[in-house]
Amino acid sequence: MTAVRDLWIVLCKEWLELRSSDSGWVTVSTLVAFLAIAGVFVPWQLGLVWIDGPWVALIWAWMPMFLVTTVTADSVAGERERHTLETLLATRLSESSILWGKWLAGVTWIWCAMALCLPIGLVTVNLTVEGGPYLPTMGQAAGVLAASFAGAGLGAAVGVLVSMRATSVRHAQQILAIGVLLIALVPIGLLRMLPRGWTVGLFEALAYGSPARLAWTLAALLTLLGLPVLVLAQTRFRRGKIPLK
């Protein structure tokens, strides 16, 4: 129970800091802008494709991965810049509680924003497309939310890991921005190396496959990728090993 209580303490601390932050995606004004784009503009442009297009699951997985890095870049590097890292590490809180609290704070913050996009997007589609109502299946809705959580989890794990060694928050943000772009671009290059039959099958799955199946596949894949990153962060987040300046 002590570990859970310590985790909750760190989580609440991080949430309070995120709410009061004036930078990145964590401000109220920027969050509203994000909800307007991801919850209204994109569904309005895509129409029914936003609901029944299998490839849309890629957006649900990649977007939180990108957004969460702007939050977790501050997780350790920000503490170092504010000269609070040494104080935090001097408390009785365990390294695991601090690490998991920071990771979970970023994931829940971004995932809640993504979860809000689901009903807002459904309302947008049903108001702009005639002949409704149009609704995703329960499996599809749960799948895209799971893919969003897994994407945020992977991004947060990488963000905390990078933030540990970055010299500043801006330095961490630059590294993470490049990394997220590579995540989007590298698969495109890899597709050219695959046999033509595989490529055609992949594009068919993205265009005509099951939206729910693709979403859950992405969730599982991103989870498998995120777990070793979290383990690596856990082994490196140790008192005496993290630079304080």
N, C-alpha and C positions, 0 to 999 in steps of 0.2 A: 504493500500500500504506500510505503514511503516513496518508491520510485514513481508511482502514478501521481502522487501529490506533487513531487518535484517537477514532473513533466508538465503538470497543469500550471504550476507557477511560471515556468518558462514560457509556456504557450500564451498565458494571459499577458505576460510582460511584452512578448513580441506583438500580440494583437494590439495592445495599447500604443506601442510605438508605430505600428503600421497605420493606425487610425489618425495619429497626430503628425505623420510624416507629410512633408510638403513636396516630395519628389516622386517621380515615377508614376506607376499605375495605382498607387495606393491612396491618392487623394480622391475625395468624393467627386470632384468635377471630372477627373480623368476616368473614374469608374463609370460615371454616367455616360461619358462619351463612348467608352468601350461597349457598354450595353446598347447604346444607340446604333453602333456599327454592327456588332456581332448579333444583336437581338432583333434589330429592325432592318437596317440597310441590306445586309447580306441575305436574309430570308426573303426580303422584298424583291431583290434582284434575281434570286434563284427560283423563287416560286415553289412549286411542288417538288422540285429537285432537292430542295433543302430537307424535305421529309423522306422521300423515297430514293434519293440518289446514294448508292453505296459509297462512292468516293468522298462524300461529305464527312464521313467518319474521320478522314485524314485531317480535316480542318479542326474537328473536335479534339483530336489528339495533339496536333502541332501547336495550336494557338495557346493553350495553357502552358505548354512547355516553354514557349517564348515569353509569355507574360510573367511566369513565376521567377524567371531569372532576374528580372528587374527588382524583385523583392528580396530574393536570397543573396544577391550580390552584396547587400548591406548587412547580411546576417553576422559575419565575423569582421569583415573589413570596416564596416560602419562602427562597430564597437571599438575597434582599434583607433579609428579616427577621432571618436568622441572620448577616448581615453577611459572607457568603461570596461574594456575587455579584461584587464588585470583584476579589477574589482569583482567582476562576474566569476572569474576562475578562482578567486579567493574564497568564494562562498562554499557552503557545505554541499551545494548541488553537484551531483555526479556529472562526469563528462557525457555520459549517455543521455541523461535528462536534458542537458543543455543542447546537445546536438539534435536529438529527436524533437525537442520542443521548437527549435528554430525551423527544422524541416517541416514539421506538421503545421506550423503557423503559416508558412508560405503556401503550402499545398491547400489548406482549408480556405484561405483567403481567396485564392484564384479559383478554386473549384466551386466555391459558393457563387462567384460571379458567373462562371460558366453555367452552373445549374439554373441561374436566373434567366440565362439566354434561351433556355429550352421553352418555357411557357411563353415568354415574350415573342420568340420566333414563331411559335405555333399560332399565336393570336395574329401576328403580322401576315402570315401566309393565308390564314382563313379569311382575313379582311380584304386581301388583295386578289385572291383567286376565287372565282365563282364556282359554285357547285359543291361546296363543302357540306359538312365539316371534314377536314383532313387531319388525321391523327396518326402518329407512329404506333407500332405495336409496343407492348410492354417490354418485350425483349430488346427491341431496337432502342427505345428510350433508355433502358437500363444500360445497354451496351455503350452508347455514346457517352453517358455519364461515367461509366467505368473507364472508358478510353481517356476521357478528360482527366480523371483522377490519376490514372497511370502516367499520362503525359506530364501532368503537374508534378507527380512524384519523382519522375526521372529528372526533369528540369531542376527541381529543388535540390535533389541529391548532388547533381553536378554543380549547382550554384553554391551550395555550402562548401563543397570541396574546393572550388576555385577561390571562394572568398577567404578561405583559411590562409592562402599563400599570397593573395593579391596585395599589392602595396597600397591600394586605395580602392574605394567603392567604384570610382570611374574606371580604374584599371580592370576590376572584376567585371563590370558591365561590358566593357569592350571585348574582353575575352569570351564572355558568354554569348554576346551578340554574334560574334564570328562563328562560335560553335553551333548555335542554333541554325544559322544560315547554312552551315555545312551539312547539318542533319537533313535539311531540306534539299540541298543540291547533290550531295554524294549519291543518294539512291538513284537520281536521274542518270548519273554517269555509270552506275553499276548496271542499270537496265540495258545499256548498250553492249555490255559484256555477256549478257545472258543469251542462251539460244533463242532463236526467233519464236519457236513454239512456246517457250516459257513466257516470253514477253507478251505475246498475243493472249495467252491464257490469263496473265495478270491483268491486262487492260480489260479483258472481258469480265473478270471478276469485279473490277472497280466500276465498270459501267452497268453490268447487268446482274451482278451477284446479289446475295442476300445482305441488305444493310446491317441487320442484326449480327449475322455471322462475321462480317468484316469488322464491325465495331468490337466485338468480343475478342477476335483474333488480335487486333491492335492492342487491346487492353492487356492481353496475356503477354504479347511480345514486349511491350514497354515495361511491364512489371518485371519480366525476366532480365531486361537490360538495366533496370533501376536497382535491383537488389545487390548486385556486386559493387555498384558505385556507393551505395549506402554502407556496405561492409567496409569498403576502402576508407570512406570518410570516418567511420567508427574507429578504425585502427589508427588513424592519423590525428584524430581530435583528442589530444592528451595534454594535460598540464605539463609545461616545460618543453613541449614540442611545437607549440603554436607561437609564432612571432608576436610579440606584444607591441612592437613599434615598426 
